[in-house]
């Protein structure tokens, strides 16, 4: 009984250390309750979930950029969001966070609209995948992916569909300093994103190498 209790506590701790993509729905459940135990958020680029997975959700996304809703479980987290084009993506070579975000608070982070690069070669029906990478205090990266299809008539989340949990804020980070944007990040509206509440400089130094890679939109 004691061993079982310890295992349950360990599993709960592991789940809390991970994160989820609530919208667009992530490619597969990688939070520990999945029947496929080969999935691991420690595995680059998409937690071990293949891009050609049968039955994976493919969410319509506006041509000018769509919404992203994350479920985060740390007091603070660095967040990278990358985009790869095609039906079975292995190269996430466009960055949607420039260079990355400093998120504070536990719970839901929702960005109503992620701005896309001006030269992104997509049209109605183009398939793509989002890669979300989080880096915590230990400097280790966690990975998840969500699959989308660009549609001319797709809508971003609005109003109560896209609200942050109380105390959850995000701001872009310039390596070496925090940038306060007065409540607006990558096209987000005031109230959906706020200024940074302190940057952990020790952990920041441990993700500089990751930042250089993700600023270029490349996976490691």
N, C-alpha and C positions, 0 to 999 in steps of 0.2 A: 504493500500500500504506500509506504513512504517513497519507494522508488518511482511508483506511478505518479505520485504527486510532484516529485522533482521533475519528471519528464514533462508533465503538463505545464509546470511553471517555466521550464526551459523553452518549450514550444511557444508559450504566450510571449515570452521575452523576445524570441526571434521574430514573431509576427510584428511586435511593436517596433522592432528595429527596422522593419521594411516599410515600403510605401506602396500606395495603389494609385492607378489612374482611373478616376471615376468617369471622366468624359474627355475625349472619346473613349469608349470602353477598351481596356487593355486587351492585348491579343489573347491572353489566357490568364487564369488565376495563378499568380506566382507568390501568393502570400502564405503558403505553407499548407493550405487545405486542399490543394489540387491533387487529383488522383495521380497525376504524373509527377512523381517525386524527383524527376531529373531536372525540373525547372528550378533555377536558383537565381535570385536577383543579383548575386555576385558575378554572374556570367555575362560578359560583354558579347554581342551588343544588345540582346533582347531577353536576358534572363534564361537563355537556353531554349526559348520558344522559337521554332522555325518560322520563316516568313511565308511558307506555303502550307501552313497548318489548315487542315480541312475544317470548315465551319467557323473560321475566325470572323469576328465582327468587323465590318468595313463601314465606317461612319461617313455620311455626306458632310463635306466641309466647304465653306464659301471660298470662292476663287481669290478673295482678297485677305483671307486668313480667318480662322475660326477660334472657338473657345477651348480652353484647357482647364480641367478641374482635377486637382490632386488631393489625396488623403495622406497627410504627413504626420509623423509620430515622434518628432524630435523638438526640443525647445528652439532649435535653429538648424537650418540646412542650407547648403549651397545647391542651387538647381541649374542644370543645363538642359536646354531643349533643342534637339536637332531634327532635321527633316531629310528623308531620303526618298527619291522618286523611283517609281516602278512598282510592279506587282509583288516582287520578292526582293526586298531591299537588304543589302549587306553593307552599303556605304552611305552613311548619314552625313552628307557633305554640305548641308546648308544649316547654319546656326540661326535659331529664332530668339536666342537670348544673347545679347551682345554687351559684355562677354558672358556674364552669368548673373544669377540673382542671389541675393542674401535674404533668405526667408526666415522669419521668426514666428514662433508660436506653433502649438499643436492643433491639428484639425484640418479643415478644408481650406485649400487655397484655390480660388477660381479666377482665371484671367478671361474676361469676356472676348477679347480678340487678340490673337498673336499676329503681329504684322509680319508679312512675308517679304523676302528680298524682292527688289523691284524687277530684277531680271529673271525671276523664276519662270521656267518654261512649262507652264501648266495651262490646261484648258478644261472645258467640261468633260468629265469622264476620266481625267488623269488619276492614276492610282499612286499612293504614296504611304509612307509610314512615319510616325513621330517616334523619336527616341527621347525618353526622359531619363536623366542621370542625376542622382542626388549624392552629395558628399557630406558626411557628417564630421564630428569632432575628431574621429580617428583617422580621417583622410582617405578612407576606403570608399569606393564608388559602388552604388547600386543602380541597376538598369531595369527599365521596363519599356515596352513598345505598344503603340496603338496604331491601327491601320485605318486609313481614310481614303475617300475618293472625292476629288474636287467636283463640285456641282454648282452650276450657275444659279440654281434656285435654293441652295442650302442656306440655312439661317444659323447665326451664332446664338448662344444662350443669352437670355435677357432677364432682367429683374431678379426675382427670387430664385430663378434657375441657377444663377451664378452669384452666390454670396460667400464671402469668407467667414470662417468661424471667428468668434470674438478673439481679438488679440493676434490674429494671423495677419502679417504684413510682409511685403516683399519690396526690394529695391534692387536696381542693378548695381554691380560691384565693379569698380575700377581696381585692378590689382594694386594693392598698397593702400587703398582708401575706399570708404563707403561713399556712394553717390546718392544724395537726397534729391528726388525728382519732384517733390511736392505732391505726391500721390498719383503719379501717372507713370506706367511702365509699359513700353511696347504697345501703345495703343489702348491700354486699360483705362477705365474710367475711375474718377475719384471715388473712394470707398471700396473699391475692389483691390487696390494695391496701395501701399503706403511707403513711407520712408523706412530705412533700415533702423533697427533697434540694436545698434552695436554690431561690430564685425569681430569675430574671434580671430585675432591676428595670428595666433599660433597655428590654428588650423588653416588659415588662409595661405600661409607659407607652404603648407603641405599640399595644397591643390594648385599651386602656380603652374606646375607642369601640365596638369589636367586642363587648366584654363587655356594655356597656349594651344593645346590640341583642339579643344572644343570651340574656341573662338574661330578657328579655321573650319569648324564644322566636321571634323574628322573624328571617328571613333578610335578608342585605344583598346 
